[in-house]
Amino acid sequence: MARLKYRDEEIEVEYNKIGEYIAATYDSPAEYPDFEIDAVYYNGVDILPILSYEDQEEIDELLTDYLYG
């Protein structure tokens, strides 16, 4: 679970990694595992079902920066 700041509010994002990290080689850049967001908690309540597509994309970007940034 990751604790992130979203629109000046603290949220907790529950996610699963899919795949594994593959180190960079001379011929190929590094590959990072994908992830799937299972839940987004705000004050203990899962708000993922009511988030718009744009909100979900923004949280996805925040999580990507948190994990790999």
C-alpha positions in Angstrom: 0.0 0.0 0.0 1.3 3.5 -0.9 0.4 6.7 0.9 0.2 9.6 -1.6 -0.8 13.2 -1.6 -3.6 13.9 -4.1 -5.2 17.3 -4.5 -3.8 18.3 -1.1 -5.4 15.3 0.6 -3.7 12.1 1.8 -4.9 8.9 0.2 -3.8 5.3 0.5 -3.5 3.3 -2.7 -3.7 -0.5 -2.6 -2.1 -2.1 -5.7 -0.6 -5.3 -7.1 2.6 -5.5 -9.2 2.3 -7.5 -12.3 5.6 -8.8 -13.7 9.2 -8.3 -12.6 11.9 -5.7 -13.0 14.3 -6.5 -15.9 17.6 -4.7 -15.7 18.9 -2.7 -18.6 21.3 -4.3 -21.0 23.5 -2.9 -23.8 20.7 -3.6 -26.3 17.6 -3.0 -24.2 16.4 -0.4 -21.7 15.2 -1.4 -18.2 11.7 -2.8 -17.9 9.6 -2.1 -14.8 6.6 -4.2 -13.7 3.1 -3.0 -14.4 0.7 -2.4 -11.5 -3.0 -2.6 -11.0 -4.8 -0.4 -8.6 -7.2 -2.4 -6.4 -8.5 0.4 -4.1 -8.0 4.1 -3.2 -8.8 4.9 0.4 -9.7 8.3 1.7 -10.4 8.5 5.4 -10.7 4.7 5.4 -13.3 4.5 2.6 -12.6 3.1 -0.8 -13.4 5.8 -3.3 -12.1 4.1 -6.4 -15.6 3.3 -7.7 -16.6 6.9 -7.8 -13.4 8.4 -9.3 -13.6 9.7 -12.8 -11.3 8.2 -15.5 -9.2 11.4 -15.3 -8.8 11.1 -11.5 -7.8 7.5 -11.9 -5.2 8.4 -14.5 -3.8 11.1 -12.3 -3.5 8.7 -9.3 -1.9 6.2 -11.7 0.8 8.8 -12.6 1.4 9.6 -8.9 1.8 6.0 -8.1 4.2 5.5 -11.0 6.3 8.4 -9.7 6.2 7.0 -6.2 7.3 3.5 -7.3 9.8 4.3 -10.1 10.6 8.0 -9.9 
